[in-house]
């Protein structure tokens, strides 16, 4: 199999860690094309979202968006352009699966773990909800924040080897 120099930059971390800000900067630095799961979820399913968000509704839709994003990203990689994928990647199995897809296609997977302390992240969510700025896609309620916090699997030391931590 041919291996290409193009990279899929895989940005992940807990809610409000700074992933979107980092991904935008990285896309500019690499002249890459950025994909953000929150933006796709809003565009594809925002008007259909239930009043009370639950993981049973969210996660199948996230998976469908991720599949479509990868389909487009793989085509972009084929043109010689890097991609920056901010796909959630909340679980180790999610990270392993996308790494396998990238490598199976002959490209390089570069992980970027973005993190911040819990209180900083809580403050960022409140500020983002109020300001509705560039990185705002939807309101993250305290209940949603806690649900995402409990769903996110922090990378273990072994998983972090070869990752870029921010």
PyMOL commands that set and color helices and strands:
alter all, ss='L'
color gray80, all
select helices_A, chain A and resi 19-30+37-48+55-78+92-104+118-131+142-151+157-160
alter helices_A, ss='H'
color red, helices_A
select strands_A, chain A and resi 7-12+33-36+83-88+108-113+164-165
alter strands_A, ss='S'
color yellow, strands_A
deselect
rebuild
show_as cartoon
